[in-house]
Amino acid sequence: MAPSRPAAIALVALGGFVGSIARYGVTLLAPGLGGTFLVNVTGSFALGYVFYTSSTTDRISPRTRLLVATGFLSSYTTYSMFAFETVDVSLMWGLLNVLGSYAFGFGAAILGRRLVVGGWR
């Protein structure tokens, strides 16, 4: 059963709070492009897993999906910092960052999905 609107907002807020703290922690351990790359790839993997698990099974409830996918992962991952850091480096590093981030991000999301539904379709 879907949570009430106030409960949904609270779940997203709680997940977002924890996700932003986790993102900051990664920044302390791996500042710059490396940390942003790490959160975006691991976040893509987790989102692929959570989304397909909640869509195809009953192992993840709508409440958990709101908390983890909409709340935590949307605060943990960061497109804006990816864009900012990419334009702040040389053209070569910027291109490598874009290509690597998208290739590994998509690959991670596919791997997360594959763990749930199997196969490469």
Number of C-alpha atoms within 10 A of each C-alpha: 6 10 13 10 9 8 13 19 15 15 22 24 18 16 25 23 16 19 22 19 15 18 22 15 13 17 17 11 10 15 12 14 19 14 19 24 23 19 21 25 23 19 23 23 21 20 24 23 23 22 18 19 20 16 15 11 11 9 11 16 16 16 17 18 21 24 24 26 24 18 25 27 28 20 22 25 23 17 11 10 14 21 14 11 15 20 13 11 13 10 11 9 14 18 14 13 20 15 12 14 19 15 12 19 21 16 16 22 22 20 20 23 23 16 13 19 15 10 10 8 7
